[in-house]
Amino acid sequence: MADGSSDKAAPYLRVAAVIQERIADGTWAPGDRLPSRTELGDQLGVGENVIRRAQELLISQNILEGRPGAGTYVRAPFERRPLPRIPQPGAAGAVRGPAPAGFTGTWEADSTAKVPAPPGIAGRLGVEVGELCVRTAYELLTDRLPVMLCTSWEPMTVTGGTIVVLPEGGPYAGHGVTARMAQLNITIARVVERPRPVHVGRDQAQLLGIAAGAQATLIERTHYDTTGRPVETADLLVPADRWDITYDITLPPAPPGS
């Protein structure tokens, strides 16, 4: 270390400093995978828990990123992306699945039928707690890495026994809520979104390759039909360092003489 004061630092801080030095001198370049915690521990004479704390610190500082099942990598510069939340005229049908307009990545989805609605979801869907739903968990991916998470709930009283019961299965897989509901002669009349700031939990952070406790925006989105009935609700978890949430609102023309 550079001076005596650093020798008194907590072991994980000293390890974090070594990792930063190796990145700075080109030992590890952006996108490189770090050695395993066991290997790093052997090299630096510390335990795996010390390595883990050092890596978590550097992940929180956007120097490293964790990839579930793949290890820890030097973070490459991440291009922030716009996340438009209001469809523009003529854009109907342009967005498929959970992806925002203009998204060029892919997504993975896992649907589970007959999941009892928990209290918060039941309230948003206007159903009894425990009513059976289809729950679909999405991961939106860029360069095969998750960049946003979405969990969608649909009452089986609406879609059960139909060709659109699974959002990502059947002939209308990935077509989005509006197009799928149209196959049941249900017209989506409005969508309500409630964004609020959150800090991601450990499981969500591991999926996204960010630090536990990192800032994100949780968007609670609900689709309503022409009778005012909620037919789908979803939680979209948007990491704050990756997306610019954008509301582009078209105003009606001012009346003559105003």
N, C-alpha and C positions, 0 to 999 in steps of 0.2 A: 504494500500500500504506500501511498505517497507520503504520509506523515504519521506521527505517533498517535494522533487523535483517532484515526480510522481504525487502529488496532483495538480500541475500546468499544467500537460499534458492535451492535448485535451481530451474531454470525450471519444471519440472513441478509443483513445490509451489506456486509463485506462480500458475500457471494453475488449479490445484485450488482455491486460495483465491478466485480471481475467480469461478469457477463457483459456489462455495458462497455468495458474496456475492450473485450474481444470483438464486439460489434463495431466499435469505433476504429479498431486497427485492421478490420477487414477479415478477421478470422472467420466470422459468420456474417454473411451478406443478407440483405432483405430476402425473405422467402426460404432461407436455409432452416433445416430442422436441427434443433439442439440435440446433443447426446441425451441419452436417458438420464433420469434422476439418479439411478444407481451409478452410471458412469461418471456423471458430474460430481456426485458425492465422493467417489473414490479419488477423482482428480484433485478435489479441493479439501479433502479430509474432513467432511461434515456428513451428517445424516441426510436421508432423503427428505425428512420433514423440513430441514433448513433449506434445501433446494426448492421444495414446493413453495415455501413462504417467499423466497426470493423471486421465483417465477411469477407468483400471484401479484407481488408488488410491481414488477415490470409490465405485467399484463394490464394492471390498473393505470399505468403510465403510458399505455399504447406503444410500448417498445417491443413486447412479445405478444403472441396470440396463441391460445390453446385450441387444438383441433381434436374433437372427441374421437378417441380410438387411434389417433395418428401422432400425438405428441405435441411438443411446444416448438413454435417457429418464431424467427425474427419477423416482426410485422413489416409488411411492405406498405408503402403509402396507399391509403384507401381513398378512393374517389367518392366524395359525398354525392348522393343521388337525390333528385327531387321526388317527392312522394305526393302526387296530386290526389286530392281527396274529393273533388267535385267533378263528375263527368262533364265534358264540354259538349255543346250541341253537335250532333252527328257522330258522336263517339259510341253510341249504343252498340253493344256486341263486340266492341273492339278489345275489351279486356276480358280474359278468360281466367277462370279459377280465382284464386286470392290475389293475383299479381296486380300491382298498380299499373296505370297506363304508362307505356313506354318501357316497361321492364323487359330486359333482354336476357335474363337468366332463366332458370328452370325452377320447378318445385317438386317436392316429394310430399306424399299425403298418406295418412293411415287412418282409415275409418273404422269405428266400432259401433255396432248397432245395439239397441236395447240397453243404453246406459241411462240410469236414473238421473234426472235433472237435479243438481244440487240447488240449495235455496236461492243463491244469487241468480243463477241462470234461469230457474223456474220463474222468478219474479220478472225478469226481462222478457221471457216468452209468454207470460200471462197464463202459465199452467200450474198444476199442483206440483209441489215438491215430490220428487221421485217418479214423475211421469217419464216414460221411456223416450229416449232421443237417440239420434245418430250423432256421435261426436267425431269430428274429423280434425286431426292435428296436421298442420302444414309446416314445412320448412321451405322458405324461399332461398334459393341458392344462386350465388354468383361465383364462377370458377370453382364449382363444386363445394363451396363453403356457405353455410347458413348465414344469411344476413337479416332475416326477419322471421318471426314465428307468428302463427295464427291458429287459433282453436275455434272451430265452428260447431254450433249446436242447432239441430233441426228436430222438431217434435215428430215422432213417428205417426202421430194422428194425422199429420199433413202429408208425409211422403211414404209411409209404410206400405209395402205391397205394390209399389209403383216402379216404373223403369228408372226413376230418378232418385230412388231411396239412398243410393250411395253417391255423394257428390263427385267422386273420382272413378266411378264404375258405370258400365252400361253405355248406351249410345250417346248420352249427353255428358259424358265424363269431362270435367274441367270447363264446362260452358258457363259457370257462374250461377248465382242464385236466381237472377232475373230470368235468364233463358230456361233454366230447369223448371222453375215454377210455372212458366208459360205452358209447359207440356201438360200441366195439371189444370189448365184454364185458370190459373191464379195470376193476377196482375200485380206486380210490385209498384206501389204508388209513391213510396218515400223511404228514405234511409236516414236513420238518426245515428250520429256519431258523438260520443262523449270522450274527448281525450283528457288524460290526466298524467302528471309526472309520476314515475315509479323508480325504484331501484331493483334491478334484476336479482333473483335468487340464484343459489349455487347451481341448481340443475339447468335453469335457463341460460346462465352464463356459460356453462360448459358446452351447451349446444351451439351457442353463438360465438364461442372463442373469445369472450370478453371477461373482465373481472367481475366476480360476485360483488354486488352492490353498485355496479355501474349504472349511470343514468339512462333511462329509456322513457318513451311515451307509450302508455297503454291506451289504445283506442277501443272503446266498447261500441260496437257497430250492430245495429238491429234493422232488418228489413221488415217492412209492413205492407200488407196488401191493401186493396181498395176499401175494405171494411174496417181497416185499422187494426187487424189482427197481426201480431208478430209471427213470422214464419221462419225466421232464422236469426240467430244472434252469434256474435263472434268477438273474441279478444284478439287484437293485433298488437304484438309487442314489437316496438320500433326502436332499435338502439339509437341513442341521441347522437353518437359520433358518425353515423352512417347515412342518415336520411335528413333531408330538409322537408318537413311536412308543409305542404302548400295548399291553401284554399284560394282558388281563383274564382271569384264570384262575379257572374255576369248580372248587371243591374238592368231593370226595365228602363226604356227611354222615358225621359221626363215628359209630363203632359204639356201640351201647347200652352204657352203663356205663363208657365211657372217661373 
